[in-house]
């Protein structure tokens, strides 16, 4: 087996590649009681596989699940490049429009990704594929969708700060076109931003 170095999930899981199939193995946590650790890893593995299947059914470009075991998911290898590594002013319009549409489809299917960063987006065959649903959940709450967007916004501003303003504008415009409750989500996103600013100001005054 070859270790897939392009995907780094830290201590949560080991990612390996063998003959075009990716295997994501959730590793044991020594600080948890054994029975609880087994229960948590099984539940998270099962949930992630279901989220991937649900996302694909909604038309989102994600790896196809090939099979699951207690603590592992086997899925197709998306042999592309991370959006984090290639997003720039020249390709921003196409890629960011695709990101917005993809997230809109996710949210339309009541899927919250939980870790929307350009490290978890692969450009393959000219299309953005979303990966790593390990922190995902099923929710139709506007708050959860707005929080998902807020995490994406922070990631874009941090990683792609030179083009972040234009990139986010394209993403959000595309999202609004594809998400039925997009206006409510964007309104809640504005409220989340304000809460963050108040918290920062409060900490400055302490």
N, C-alpha and C positions, 0 to 999 in steps of 0.2 A: 504494500500500500504506500501511496505517496501522500505526504502531508500537503494539503492545499494552503499555501502560504498567503494567498490573496485575501483569505477570509480569516479574521482574527476574532474569536469569540471569548478570548480570555480563559478564565478558569471554569466557566460554565459547561463547556463542551469541547470535544475534540473533533475536528473536521478532517476527513480523509477522502482521497480520490482513488478509485480503482476502476479502470476500463469504462470511463465515462459516467460512473455513478458516484455521487457524493454520499458519504455516510456521516451523519451528525450523531455522535455519541455523548450523551450527558454523563459526566463523570461524578463519582461519589463525593459527597461533602463530609469530611471527617468530623466537623463540629456538630453534625446532626446525629441523633440516635438512628441506628441502622434501619429499623422498620419505617420510621418517618421519612428517612432519606429515600428509601425505595419507593414509598408511596408518592412523594413529591416528584421524583424524576419520572416515574411512570405517567403521572397525571399531566405533567408539562409536555412530555413527549407526545402523548395522545392528543392534547389540545393543539399543539403546533401543527401536527399532521392534518387535523381537521380544519384549521384555519387556512392552510395552504390549499387544501382541496376546495374549500368554500371560495377562496379568492380566485382560483382558476375558473370555477364555475361562473363567477361574476365577470369574467373577461379580463381579469388582471393578469399581466405577464409575471408568472412565478414559476419556480421549479416544479416539475411534475413529481408527485410522490410515487415512488416505485414500491415501497413497502415499509413496514414498521416492525420493531421488536419492542421489548419492554422499555429500553432506554435509548433506542436509536431510531433514526429515520433515514431511509435510503431514498434519494431523489436524483433527478437528472442533473448533470453538470452543465451549468450555463457558462459556456466558454467565451466570456466577453471581458470587458474592462470595467473597473469601478468608476462610477460617475465622479466620485471624489477626485480621481486622478486625471480626468480629461475635460471636466466642465470649464468652459471659458467663454469669452465674449462672442467668439465666432459660432459656437454651436449651441449657445445658451437658449435661443428661442425655441428650437426644435426639442431639445432635451427637457427644458423646464415646462413646456406645454404638455409633454408626455408625462412628466411627474405629476402635474396638476390633475390630468385626466385619470391617471392610475389611482391616486389617492381618493379622488371623487368616487371611482368605482368601488374601492375598498369600503369607504364610508357608506355608500349606497347599499352595500351588502351587510351593513352593521358590523364591519370589522375594523378594529382599532389596531394599528400595527405596533405601536408602543416604542419604536426605536427608529423613527424616520430620519435617517441621515444618508448622505450620499455615499457613505461606506457600505450601506445596505442596499445599494442600487447598482445593477450591472447593465451596461449597455451592450446588447447583443443583437445582431442583425438589424441595427438601426432602431431598436426599441428598448425602452427602460424596463428591466425586470427587477422586481422587489424580492429581497431575500431576508432571512432571519426573522421569523415571526415568534421567536422565543418569549418575547414580552407582550405578545398580542393578546387580545381578548375580543369577545363578542359584546357589542354594546351599540345601542342606537341613541345614546344620550348626546345631546349637543355639547355638553361640557367635555365629554371624553374625546369627541371629534376635534373640538377646538384645542384641547391639550395636545393631541397628536400633531396638529398643524403648528402649534407653538414650539414643539420640540424640533420640527422640521425647520421652522424659521430661525431658531437659535443655531442649529447646525449649519445652515446656509450662511448666516451672518458670521459665524466663527471660522468656517473652513474656506468660504468663497467670498471673503469680505470685499474684495475689489469689485465684484459684480453683484453683490448681494441684493441691493435695492432693485435693480432691473430684473434680476432672476426671480425674486419673490413676487414682483408685480406680475410677471408672466405666469408663474405657478398659481397664484391666487385667482387670476382671471380665468385660467383654464379650469381650475377647481370649481369656481362659481358656475361655469357653463354646464358642468357635468353632475353637480350635486344638488339634489332636490331641495334640501334644507341648507344650502350653502350660505345664504344670506344670514340665517340665524347663527350658523357656525362662525362666520366671520365677525359677527357682532359680539359673540362670546369671546372670540380671540382677542378683540380689542379690550374687553373687560379683564382678561387674563394678563394682558400686557400692563394694564394699569395697576393691577394687584401687585405685580412684580416690582413696579416702580415705587409703590408705596412701601413695600417691604424693604427695599434698598434704602429709601430715605429714612425709614424708621431706624434701621440699623446704624445709619450715619449719625443719628441724633443720640444714640445711646452711649 
